[in-house]
Amino acid sequence: MDGNERAAFAVTVLSLFPEMFPGPLGCSLAGKALADGAWSLETVDIRLFARDKHRTVDDAPFGGGAGMVMRPDVVDAAIEASRPADQGADQGEDKPLIYLTPRGRVLDQGRARELARGRGVTVLCGRFEGVDQRVLDRRRVEEVSIGDFVLSGGEPAAIVLIDAVVRLLPGVVGSARSLEEESFERGLLEYPHYTRPRVWEGEEVPEELVSGHHARVRAWRLERAEAATRDRRPDLWARYRAGIVKKEGLDDEHH
């Protein structure tokens, strides 16, 4: 491999249902990039690390309550088996260990970009009521959520996270400009899109977009992106406005 060539981004998934992968990740952009070697995927079946003849991976929670909890000894053994020999007890900055859970920090575009700059990621998919806290603490696991809702397991969330990261790897998306203009890249939701036919069901494409005037197009898109963010995501809008105020304040200091 050339000294300037980047090694494939390595993804390891720890799951009770490894057959769920690659799933959608084997199609479209992610699938092509996987076939081309831009990233690699390894699955680890957590159940193989159970120590009894019944392959038991869970047990009742201490303190009572409904549901079952994934055993720390089983999960820890699976993590250890997936860990590169040159890493310590935690997975390291270049290939962090992420556990998908509703109580985690919500995944955003910024974190996806950070992950894409590393060597890869190891993803732990929980089931039942979750994973024993002791193994999460011992392994310094990063807890991540894809939103304020509950799924039947971590696998669908893992697919979301992996897709969000893989598409940011160099060369996966054909045009780098496409990535620059997407939602969240400037702290805003994306502006609306239109294509042919110019008139459909009596509705015309906005005049600014067919004017041929690039400055008008840019201004229209920014205005619509700001309006969408203000109306649909007040939290993003507040951060965006705060960033503008801060930038203007810094500019004032320099003048």
N, C-alpha and C positions, 0 to 999 in steps of 0.2 A: 504494500500500500504506500502511495506517495506521502511524503511528510506533511503535505498540505491537505490531504484528503481526509475527510471526517469519517470515523468508524460508524457503522450502522448504529442507530439509536435502538437500544436493547430494552424490550418490555418483557417483564415477567409477571404473570398473573397467578395468584394463589387462590384456588377456588375449590368448592365441593362439587362444582359442575364444570369442569374444564372443557367439556364438549360444547359449551356455549360460545367458545372462541375458535376461530376469529369471528364467526358470525358476520354481522354487517361490516366489520373491519376487513373482511376479505373481498369487499366490493369497492367499486368506484375509486376515488383518489387514494384512500388508505390501502385498498387491496392492491392497486397497481404498484404503489410504493413498497408494499411488503414483498411483492413478487420481484421487484427490481432491486431489492436489498437495501433500500433506504432506511428500513427499520426491521427489527426482528421480533418475533413473538415466541415466548416459551410459556407453557402452562404447567402448573404444579398442582396435583390432586391432593388436597389437604387430607382426605380420608386415608390415603396410603400411610400416613404417619400415626394413625391410631394404634394403640398398643394391645388391644384385646381382639379376640377372634371375631367379635361382632363389628369391628371397625367403628367403635363409638367415638364421636367427635364432640359431643355436647353432654351437658348434665344440668340438673335443676339449679336455679340460682339460690345462693345463700340469702337468707332473709325472707324467702318465699316469693310468691308471685307467679304470674302466668308465663308460659314459654320456657325455653331452654337457652343456655349460654354455651358458646363454643369454648372448649377446654384450653387453658393456657399451654399445657404441655404438648398437646397435639399441634396447635398453631405455631408454637415456638419451634418445634422440630421441622415443620414445613418451611418456616422462614429461614432457619439455619441451612437447610438443604438448598435453598435458592440463592443464598448469599455467596458472592464471589470470595474466593479464598483469601484475597488480599484486603478484605474489609473487616472492620471490627464489629462489635456487637450491634452498632447501628449501621444502616445501609450506606451512609456517607452522603455528602452534598451532591455528587454527580449522579447518583442513582438512589434517590430517596425512597423510603418505604411509606406508601400511602394506604390508609384504611378508609374505605368509603363508608360514611355514616351520616345520618341526618343531623347529628350534633356537631359535625365538623365545620371548619371554616368554609364558607361558600366558594366554590371554584369560580375564578374570574379570568378574564383574558390575560391579565398581568401575570398570574401564576402559571397559566398555560405557556406563556412565552418563556418564563424562567425555566420551566421543566424542559422545554424544547431545546434550550441551550446546553443542557447537561448530556450525560452519556446514556441516560435511560431512566426507567422508573420501575419499581416493583409495586404491584397493586394487590392489596389484601381484600378479598371479597367476603364480607360477613354474611351470616344467615341466622335464622332464629331471632333471639333478642339481642344478639351481638356477640362480641368477643370479650373474654375475661380481661379486665382492666390491667392486671399485672403484666401481661405480655405486651400490651400496648405501651406501658410505661418503660418496661425493661428494654424494649427495642426502639424506644424513642420514635414511635410511629407518628407520622403527620396525619391528622384526621381531617378529611375533606368531604364536603357535601355538595351535591349538584342542585340542591334546592330544598325548600321547606315542604317536603312531602316524603312519604314512606314507600319503599319498594319491597318486593318479596325477598330481595337479596341484593348484594353488592354488585353482581355481574352486570346488569344493565347500566348502572352508574359508572362502572369501570370502562365500559365501551364508550360512554360519553366522554369521559376524561381522556382516554387514549386517543380518540378521534380528534378532540380539541387540540391535543398536543402534536400528533403526527402531521396534521395538515400544515403546521407551522415549520416543519423541518425543511431545510433548503431543497428546492426543486420539486417538492410534492405538489404545490399549487403552481400552475404554469406561469402566472403573472404575479410578481411581487406586489404590483400596484393594487391588485384585487384585495390582498390582505390589508394594505394600508387604508383602504376606504371602507372596511367592514365596521359593523357595530362594535363599540367599545374601544376601538383603536385610538380615537381622539377623545374618549370620555363621553361620547354621544352614541345614541342609537343611529342606525343607518337610515339614510333618506330613502324615499320610495323610488321604485324602478319602473320603467316603461319600455316597451318595444313595439314592433309592428304587429298589427296595422295601426296607423296613426289615429284613425277613428274606429272605435269599437263600441257597438251598442249605443251609439250616439254620444259617446264620451271621447273627447279629444285629449291627446297627450299635452301636458302643459307647454305653453308657447315658448317658455324660456329654454326648454330642452331641445327645441328644433330651430332655435334662433341662429345657431352657428357661432354664437358669441360666447367664448369660453369663460370670460369673467362673469357673465350673467348666469351661466350654468353653475359655476362654482358657488356664486352667491345664493342661488335658488336652493341648491343642495344643502348648503350650510344652514340656511333658514329653516328648511324642512326637517333637517336632523335635529336642530335645536328645539323646534316645536314638538316633534315626536318625543324627545327626551323629557321635555318640560311636562307634557301631558301624561305620559305613560310611566315614567320613572323619576319621580320627584327626588329620590335619593341620589341618582346619578346626576340630575340637573343641579342639585345643591353642590356636589363635589366639583362639577364642571365650572360653575360660577365662581366657587371659591378659588379654583385654579386660575381663572382669568383675573380675579381681583389681586391674587398674590403676584401674578406676573406683572400686572400693571403697576403694582406697588414697587416691585423690584426695578421696573423700567423708570419709574419716577425718581428712585434713588440714584439712578445712573445719569440723570439729566440735571 
